[in-house]
Amino acid sequence: RRWMELGVLLALQNTIEIASIQRIGNDNLPPILQQAVVPLTLLLSSSVLRVSYTRLQILGASLVVIGVGAGFVLSLNGTANDRSVSGAAIAWFLFSRVPQAFANVLAEGTLRGQEGIAWIFRATLYTTLVGLPFNFLFAWLLSQVFDTHNVLDDYAGGLACLLEARGGPGDDSCRGAWRAALVFAVPGALYTLSEFQVLQQASATVYFLLAALQLPLQDALFALPFFRGQLHATFHPVLVVQIAIVALGLAIYGRGVANIGADSDECERSTSLAEPTVVHGELSGR
């Protein structure tokens, strides 16, 4: 049942995000809006999993959000954009963060205390298989209510390419579809496995904070000279500041987690010392 819930939530998040992100009107806005998932995850993990956070952890998480958001806000001013920004698309994109946060918090609760890599593979396999039909279902439902036929067309077109049911003589649009799918499947599967590994060993909040660090890092990497064409990005000095602020926030958050662990160990030692023991048949306090 839990895998079904996770598959449904992830499929819903994926479909709404794809439908809305193309309509926002500015490519720099989604990374900023995506940071809404951090405070949402803190709230959900506190209410659903009864996790409590220290001031250091909240400060660290806030720095991560500020570091990512501020950098992209600054880049908005220097971005030429011919499209108008859609408030409705922004609202839908923000709504897509809700099932994403729910899914990761539920996955954290499921994997917590489960040792071994087998649980990671199980979570990846089951949520992927369950999510496939729900991706098509949610895309179809959205296309009936809103003008989002492009999402359903993308899903159906991709499946038709893989089944070699699209294109005729002289149509090369699906050439190499299987090769492209398999090449993408390897890093895609590793990314999903690493996501569930972080949820098992740490928490949903840590996962989203690490994902935030990925944004300025990938922009800095794509600015390297061996990335050309559409992959190449212009290097902005603000990226260095972004990475530094996000890294500082992660360090502060990690310090808060370490302090909780130290306090827990100290509490266990104090309890152990206070427990009475029997020494040579007599009750004694340690």
Buried (B, 14 or more C-beta within 10 A) or exposed (E): EBBEBBBBBBBBBBBBBBBBBEBBBBBBBBBBBBBBBBBBBBEBBBEBBEBEBBEBBBBBBBBBBBBBBBBBBBBBEEEEEEEEEBEEBBEBBBBBBBBBBBBBBBBBBBBEEEEEEEBBEBBBEBBBEBBBEBBBBBBBBBBEEBEBBBBBEEBBBBBBBBEEEBBEEEEEEBEEBEEBEEEEEEEEBEEBBBBBBBBBEBBBBBBBBBBBBEBBBEBBEBBEEEEEEEEEBEBBEBBEBBBEBBBBBBEBBBBBBEEBEEEEEEEEEEEEEEEEEEEEEEEEEE
